[in-house]
Amino acid sequence: MSTAIEQDPCKDKESIENTQHFKERAERNRQKALLLKKSKIVSHPYTKRENGDSTNSKLTQSQGQRVIDSGAGFLIEENDDLEEQMLKIVAEPAPIVIDLPHCSECKSEFKDSYLLQTFDLIVCDNCRDSRGKHSLITKTEAKQEYLLKDCDFDKRDPPLKYITRKNPHNVNWGEMKLYLQLQVEQRALEVWGSEEKLLQERELRDVKREGSKIKKFNKKIKQLRMQVRSSLYDKTTKASHTHEFGEDAYNEEDDTYTHTCTTCGYEETYEKM
């Protein structure tokens, strides 16, 4: 006796639906994988690379739920909204904008130059005039020529930049500080207000300096005259003769006094203290 096995049409229908569901799920997973690949997400530094591909995502289990390691330091739940989540976290990098300086002389762009690195002067190497406006000057010369003090170089904002060089006259002396003459001139204008005031102060100091030199010269001349006149005086006759001087005569030119002996005619010049 044979028994016929009857097939349940409901079960067949359910099996077909499950197969269709698996196919749709597989297609969704494939689309998700393509989306992850296109998103160019850098893998997490602690994620193990496989086959040299640093952009592969990795499925893991977290608290009983399947999640995807995004490679960016956080996990993404595996659900139907994965595309929307990935679109939110993935963004195109901003373009890199480099603002290059423009030379103050030729107005052209340049990346770097000696004057920019050393003295913060925005001038390219092609426009650098090392023997003219961009020449260097020692601190001593700058103080004498532009009547500046040490505080004008170091304390006044912004402090002037400089380079150091060995002294060419003697290597055992201290190093020289070399400044950019153009910047020293600008600092002198800040201190004195204008070029006219600087010139007036320079002339005034020159006059004082010349007056001091003249006074020193006249003082030496007086000392020389006193020495010559005292050498002409015969000391041997001094003991046997006592001078009797007349009135003192004042000499305005050398600020001295002169009196003459009424007996022997000896003349003596002296200064009153």
ZISUL-V692279 format. One record per pair of residues at least 6 apart in sequence whose C-alpha atoms are under 8 Angstrom apart, sorted by the first residue. I is the first residue (numbers start at 1). GAP is how many residues later the second one is. D is the distance in whole Angstrom. If there is no record, write none. Layout:
i=(I/I)
gap=(GAP/GAP)
d=(D/D)
This chain:
i=(32/32/35/35/36/36/36/36/37/37/39/39/40/41/41/41/41/41/42/42/42/42/43/43/43/43/43/43/43/44/44/44/44/45/47/49/50/55/57/57/57/57/58/58/58/59/59/59/59/60/60/60/60/61/65/66/66/67/67/67/67/68/68/68/68/69/69/70/76/100/100/100/101/101/101/101/102/102/102/102/102/103/103/103/103/103/104/104/105/105/106/110/112/113/113/113/114/114/115/115/115/115/115/115/116/116/116/118/118/118/119/119/119/119/128/129/130/133/133/134/134/134/135/135/135/136/136/136/136/137/137/137/137/138/138/138/138/139/139/139/139/142/142/142/143/146/146/146/146/147/147/147/148/148/152/152/153/153/154/160/160/160/161/161/162/162/162/162/163/163/163/164/164/164/164/165/165/165/165/166/166/166/167/167/167/167/188/189/189/192/218/222/226/226/229/233/243/243/243/243/243/244/244/244/244/245/245/245/245/246/246/246/246/247/247/248/248/248/249/249/249/250/250/250/251/251/255/256/256/256/256/257/257/257/257/258/258/258/258/259/259/259/260/260/260/261)
gap=(50/51/48/51/19/20/21/50/18/19/47/51/15/14/29/30/31/49/12/13/29/30/11/12/13/14/27/28/29/26/27/28/29/26/24/7/6/16/11/12/13/14/10/11/12/7/8/9/10/6/7/8/9/6/12/11/12/8/9/10/11/7/8/9/10/6/7/6/6/9/10/11/8/9/10/21/6/7/8/20/21/6/7/19/20/21/18/19/18/22/21/14/12/10/11/12/10/11/6/7/8/9/10/13/6/7/8/43/44/45/41/42/43/61/6/6/6/48/49/46/47/48/45/46/47/42/43/44/45/41/42/43/44/38/39/40/41/37/38/39/40/6/39/42/6/38/39/42/52/41/51/55/40/43/35/39/6/7/6/19/23/24/18/19/15/16/17/18/14/15/16/11/12/13/14/10/11/12/13/8/9/10/6/7/8/9/10/6/9/6/36/32/43/44/39/33/18/19/20/21/23/16/17/18/19/14/15/16/17/13/14/15/16/12/13/9/10/11/8/9/10/6/7/8/6/7/16/13/14/15/16/12/13/14/15/9/10/11/12/8/9/10/6/7/8/6)
d=(7/7/7/8/8/8/7/8/7/7/8/6/7/6/7/7/7/7/7/6/6/6/5/5/7/8/7/4/6/8/4/5/6/8/7/8/8/7/7/6/6/7/6/5/8/7/6/5/6/6/6/6/7/6/8/7/6/6/5/4/5/6/5/6/6/5/6/7/8/6/6/6/6/6/7/7/5/4/6/7/8/6/7/6/5/6/6/6/7/7/7/7/7/7/5/5/8/7/5/7/6/7/8/8/5/7/8/7/8/8/8/6/7/7/7/7/8/7/6/6/7/6/6/6/8/6/5/5/5/5/5/6/6/7/6/5/6/8/6/6/7/7/8/7/6/8/7/6/7/8/8/7/7/8/8/8/6/6/7/7/7/8/7/8/6/5/5/7/6/5/7/6/5/5/6/6/5/7/7/7/5/6/6/7/6/6/8/6/8/6/7/7/7/8/8/8/5/8/7/7/8/8/5/6/7/6/5/4/6/6/6/6/6/6/8/6/5/5/5/5/6/6/5/7/6/8/7/7/6/5/7/6/5/6/7/7/6/4/6/6/6/7/6/4/6/6)
